[in-house]
Amino acid sequence: MADSSHSSAPVLSAAQQAFKRNILNPWKLRLFLLRSLPMAYLAGLRVRSLTAEQATVTVPFKYLTQNPFRSIYFACLSMAAELASGVQAMLRTQGAGRVSMLVVGLEAEFTKKATGLVTFTCPDGAAIAQAIADSRATGEGRTVVCTSTGHDAAGDVVAVFRVRWSFRAK
């Protein structure tokens, strides 16, 4: 019989669990985006999954996200890639004091034309948590590079973004 007490998944605090429930609720997510990230709302970004380890965000190909070449405009792709890492950072900052977070760098590679729903996954929750913990321990800012990879419906990689985040505990 397997012992389930040795789970490798980090335990989320009550505040983090509440944030996760809210961000995964379609109506509450739309209200959050409309209030805090109106361009992401207009682009139709959706948070599809969120754990302590990774997040998945989608961006659709539609009239408001297209470019003249009939693919998703790179700025819309970058919004989804940034949100995939940013929502993890927001999760990790819930209920544990003030932490400022800011994108300080962005690098992107585009490998295929994005013409349908693109799903970005960022598996860097542990690195984000470590940077925030280090900043809290030292009082100094910390940076972490998060990689968000976008796949189309066929599973092909369309873009890879490396978002550099800066965290500073207040």
Backbone torsions as a table, in degrees:
resi	resn	phi	psi	omega
1	MET	NA	135.0	-178.7
2	ALA	-79.3	143.3	178.0
3	ASP	-93.8	112.3	-176.9
4	SER	-81.5	-3.1	-179.1
5	SER	-76.8	-10.4	-179.7
6	HIS	-105.1	46.3	179.7
7	SER	-69.3	139.8	179.8
8	SER	-86.6	-9.2	-179.6
9	ALA	-77.0	132.1	177.9
10	PRO	-64.1	145.3	178.2
11	VAL	-84.6	131.7	179.1
12	LEU	-91.3	143.9	176.3
13	SER	-70.5	170.2	178.8
14	ALA	-61.3	-40.7	178.7
15	ALA	-65.1	-38.9	178.3
16	GLN	-68.2	-40.4	177.7
17	GLN	-63.8	-39.2	177.9
18	ALA	-64.9	-43.3	177.2
19	PHE	-60.3	-45.5	-179.9
20	LYS	-59.7	-46.6	178.3
21	ARG	-58.7	-43.4	-178.2
22	ASN	-67.1	-43.7	-175.6
23	ILE	-71.7	-25.8	178.6
24	LEU	-89.1	-9.2	175.5
25	ASN	-79.7	119.0	-174.6
26	PRO	-54.8	-41.4	-178.9
27	TRP	-70.8	-43.5	179.5
28	LYS	-67.8	-35.7	175.8
29	LEU	-62.4	-45.6	179.9
30	ARG	-61.0	-41.1	177.9
31	LEU	-64.1	-42.9	177.7
32	PHE	-60.5	-47.7	-179.3
33	LEU	-64.1	-42.7	-180.0
34	LEU	-60.9	-40.3	-178.6
35	ARG	-78.0	-43.3	-170.0
36	SER	-105.5	-29.9	-177.9
37	LEU	-136.6	68.5	-172.4
38	PRO	-60.3	-32.0	178.2
39	MET	-68.7	-35.7	176.2
40	ALA	-66.3	-36.2	176.0
41	TYR	-62.1	-49.0	-179.4
42	LEU	-63.3	-34.4	-180.0
43	ALA	-74.4	-16.7	178.1
44	GLY	86.1	24.3	178.2
45	LEU	-63.5	143.3	177.6
46	ARG	-137.7	136.9	173.5
47	VAL	-87.4	114.6	-175.4
48	ARG	-91.2	-33.4	176.7
49	SER	-151.7	153.6	179.1
50	LEU	-152.0	120.2	172.9
51	THR	-128.9	176.2	176.6
52	ALA	-65.5	-23.1	-176.9
53	GLU	-94.0	-35.9	-175.9
54	GLN	-154.7	164.3	176.7
55	ALA	-135.9	152.3	178.1
56	THR	-128.4	130.0	-178.4
57	VAL	-130.6	140.0	177.9
58	THR	-113.4	152.1	172.6
59	VAL	-134.8	128.0	-178.0
60	PRO	-89.1	156.8	169.0
61	PHE	-87.5	116.8	178.3
62	LYS	-153.4	-179.7	-175.6
63	TYR	-53.3	-45.4	-175.9
64	LEU	-75.7	-15.0	-178.6
65	THR	-107.6	-0.8	-175.4
66	GLN	-85.1	157.7	172.7
67	ASN	-111.6	177.7	-179.2
68	PRO	-65.8	-10.9	-177.9
69	PHE	-97.5	13.0	178.4
70	ARG	59.5	45.4	171.8
71	SER	-141.5	175.5	-179.2
72	ILE	-73.9	130.3	179.2
73	TYR	-60.0	138.8	-175.5
74	PHE	-58.4	-31.5	180.0
75	ALA	-66.4	-35.2	177.3
76	CYS	-70.5	-38.2	175.2
77	LEU	-62.9	-41.6	-178.8
78	SER	-67.8	-32.9	175.6
79	MET	-61.3	-44.8	-179.1
80	ALA	-66.8	-41.3	179.4
81	ALA	-64.1	-42.7	179.7
82	GLU	-66.5	-39.9	-179.8
83	LEU	-66.1	-34.0	179.6
84	ALA	-61.5	-35.8	176.2
85	SER	-86.9	-37.9	-177.0
86	GLY	-64.4	-36.1	-180.0
87	VAL	-69.2	-31.3	174.2
88	GLN	-66.8	-41.6	178.4
89	ALA	-63.6	-41.7	178.2
90	MET	-63.1	-40.2	177.1
91	LEU	-58.5	-46.6	-175.8
92	ARG	-70.2	-20.7	-179.1
93	THR	-91.7	-6.6	-177.1
94	GLN	-67.7	129.4	170.4
95	GLY	70.9	17.1	-177.2
96	ALA	-136.1	39.4	179.0
97	GLY	89.1	173.6	-177.3
98	ARG	-83.8	132.8	175.3
99	VAL	-136.4	122.7	175.7
100	SER	-83.8	144.3	179.2
101	MET	-136.9	139.0	-174.7
102	LEU	-152.3	136.8	173.0
103	VAL	-76.1	124.6	-178.8
104	VAL	-117.5	-1.0	177.7
105	GLY	-166.4	153.7	-179.9
106	LEU	-151.6	131.8	176.5
107	GLU	-133.0	140.0	-177.1
108	ALA	-138.9	147.2	172.6
109	GLU	-128.1	131.4	179.6
110	PHE	-113.0	124.1	-172.6
111	THR	-114.3	-16.2	-178.3
112	LYS	-156.0	149.2	177.9
113	LYS	-63.0	129.0	-178.5
114	ALA	-95.0	104.5	-174.3
115	THR	-119.5	-1.8	178.9
116	GLY	-134.1	-156.5	176.7
117	LEU	-67.6	126.8	178.6
118	VAL	-111.5	132.3	-178.2
119	THR	-112.1	119.0	177.6
120	PHE	-100.6	132.3	176.5
121	THR	-123.0	133.1	176.8
122	CYS	-124.2	114.7	-176.6
123	PRO	-97.0	28.4	-170.4
124	ASP	-104.4	27.2	-180.0
125	GLY	-58.7	-38.8	-179.6
126	ALA	-65.9	-40.7	179.3
127	ALA	-66.7	-37.7	176.9
128	ILE	-64.1	-46.5	179.7
129	ALA	-59.7	-41.4	-179.5
130	GLN	-65.7	-41.8	179.0
131	ALA	-63.2	-41.8	179.2
132	ILE	-66.6	-43.4	178.7
133	ALA	-62.4	-42.4	178.6
134	ASP	-63.0	-40.5	179.0
135	SER	-65.7	-40.3	177.6
136	ARG	-64.1	-40.0	-177.4
137	ALA	-70.1	-36.7	-174.4
138	THR	-102.4	-20.1	-174.9
139	GLY	77.3	3.5	180.0
140	GLU	-104.3	157.5	177.8
141	GLY	-70.1	151.5	177.0
142	ARG	-134.6	147.3	175.8
143	THR	-118.8	152.7	176.6
144	VAL	-144.4	140.1	176.1
145	VAL	-99.1	121.2	179.7
146	CYS	-107.0	136.5	-180.0
147	THR	-105.5	122.2	175.8
148	SER	-113.3	121.4	-177.8
149	THR	-108.7	128.1	-179.8
150	GLY	-101.4	130.3	178.1
151	HIS	-119.4	146.2	173.9
152	ASP	-86.6	-176.8	-176.9
153	ALA	-62.9	-27.0	179.0
154	ALA	-81.3	-6.6	-179.3
155	GLY	91.3	3.0	179.3
156	ASP	-79.7	142.4	177.4
157	VAL	-73.2	126.7	177.3
158	VAL	-105.3	-26.8	-179.7
159	ALA	-162.5	149.8	174.0
160	VAL	-128.2	124.2	178.9
161	PHE	-114.0	139.2	171.4
162	ARG	-115.6	111.1	-176.7
163	VAL	-104.1	121.1	177.7
164	ARG	-93.8	118.0	179.8
165	TRP	-104.7	143.7	171.9
166	SER	-113.1	132.2	178.3
167	PHE	-123.0	137.4	176.4
168	ARG	-142.4	120.1	177.0
169	ALA	-72.5	138.9	-179.8
170	LYS	-97.2	NA	NA
